[in-house]
Amino acid sequence: MYTMKPFAVAATLIFVWSSAPAEDHRQLGAHVHGHGRLNIAIEGRKVSMELEVPGADIVGFEHEPSTPEQKAAVVEAKAKLANALALFVPPAQAGCEVTSAKVSVEAEHEHGDEHEHHHDAKEEEEGHHHSEFHAEYELQCQSASQLTSLTFDYFRAFPGGQELDIAFIGPKGQSSFEVTRDKPTLDLTGIM
């Protein structure tokens, strides 16, 4: 019987993970236009954030930049994304500052001419040639308990963004949320 225990534990973990609210809520990859994902984890005074957003939301295109204008747009977007507190604004009383910010563009290249194979938006979304902006942030907050909301100026910075799916892990466990261009404030009252 002892040999079965690891398998039972693994099966339980898989079940718990697959039924987590963030996954249950909506099966969206970051490549769906207008939709991005933000993971937030708070441990003590440390706040870790990870953002994945389609290139189209950030710079208006998802292929590799080929013109000077497109290359400049990517450089500008990466600089904007690095400024976490300008995109995800915490209450001043939380006393947060960014200690680390890493921004990258991850692309999957398609063989052949993408326009030859993809003729409508649905096909494009299901293709594997899209680029994503990926950002990781570490923040230190003097009073993390005062982190009762986040205002998403992200939507003002990037007009292509429509919605972010939020997976939040804090002192009271895991929660999932949506923030949208129309409702750009995340209320964390009661879960901090």
N, C-alpha and C positions, 0 to 999 in steps of 0.2 A: 504493500500500500504506500510505503514511503516514496517509491519512485513516481507515483502519480501526483504527488503534491506540487512539484514545480509546474507541471502542465496545468493543473487546476488553477494555480495562482496566475499563470500567464493568461489563461482563458478569461479569468475574471478581470484582469487588467485590460485586456483587449476589449471586453464588453463595456467596461466603464469608460474607456477612452472613446469608443465608437458611439457611445450614447451621450457624450458630453453635450451640454446645451449649445455651445458654439458650433459644433458640427451638425447637430440636429436641426438647428435653426434654419440654415440654408446652405446647400452644397454649392458654394461659389469658389472658384479659383480666382486668383488675383488677376487673371487674364481677361475677365469679363469687363468690358468697357464701362467706366464710371464707378466701378466697385473696387475698393481696396480693402486690405485687412490690417488691423493694428492690434498687436498683443501688448498688454500692459501687465507687469508683475511688480508688486510692491512688497518689499521685505525690509522691515525696520525703516530707516531713512532712505534706503536705496530704491529707486524706481527704474526699472528696465522697460524699454519700449522697442518694439520691432515692427516696422512698417513695410508692407509689400503692396505696390501699386502699379497698374499697367502703364507702360510708357505713354500711351495715348492720353491718359488722364493728366500727365505731368507736362509733356512737351507737344502733344497733339499728333504724334506719330509713334509707331512701334518698331520700325525697321532701324537698321544701323544708320546713324547720321551720315549723310553723304555730301551735303553742301556746307559751306562755311556758316551759314545762318543756323542750320540744324545743329552743327557742332557747338556753336555758341549757346544755343538754347539748352543743350544738355549740360554744359558747364554752369550756366546760370541756375538751372533747376537743381543741380547737385548742391550748389551754394545755398539756395533757399532751403532745401531739405535738411541741410546740416544745422540750420538754426531752429532747433526743436522748440524752444520756448516761444518762438514767433508763430509757430504752426499749431501747437497744442498748449494753450495758455492756462496755467494753473492759477488759483487764487494767490494774490501777493503774500498773504499771511502764511502760506505753506513754506515760503522761503526756499524755492527750488532753484538749483543751478545745474547746468549741463557739465558733466565731468568727462563725457566721451560721446562722440558722434562719428559714425562711419556710414558713408553713402556709396552705393555702387549701382551699376546698371548690369543686369544679368540678361543675356540674350540667348535664345535658342535659334540656331540657323536652320532654315529650310533648304533642301536641295532643289535646285531649279528655280524658275521664276514663280514667285508666289502668286502673281496676278493671273498666271496661266491656270492655276489650280483652284484658286479661291475667288468666287464670283459674288458671294453675298456675305453680309455681316455675320450670319450664323456660322458659315463655314470658316470665316476668319477667326471667330472666337474659339472654334474648336481646333484650329491649327496649332502648330508647335513652333511658330517662327516669331513669336512676340517677345518684346523686351519688357522687363520689369525693373522698376526702381526699388531698391532694397535699402532700408536705413535701419541702423541699430543705435539706440541712445541709452546712455546711463545718466541718471540724474541723482543728485543728493538733495533731499529736502529737510530743512531744519525742523519743520513740524509737519510730518507726513499725515498726521491725523487731520490737519486742516486742508488736505487735498480732497475737498468735497465736490469739486467739479473740474471739468476741463472744457475750455472753449476752443472750438476747432476753426481757427483762422486759416487752416489748411485750405478750406473751400474758397476763401478769398484769394489765396496765393495761386491756386491751381483751378482755373475755371472748368477744366475737363472732369474734375472729381465730382461725383454725385453722392456717393455713400461710402462709409467705412463700416465694416463689421468689426466689432471690438470684442476681444477675449480678454477678460480682466481677472487677475488673480490677486487678491488682497488678504488682509488679516482675517476676514470672515469667509474665505473660500473663493470659489470661482463663479463668475457671472458673465453673461454675454449681452451685448447691446448693439444697437445700430445708431449711428449719427448720420445725418443727411444734410445736404445743402440748406434745406428748409428748417431743420432742427439741429443746429450745429453745436449744441451744448450737451455734454455728458454729465448727468447728475449722479454723483457718487455718495450722496448723503445716505447714511444708514448702513453702508457696506464698508466704510473705512473705520 
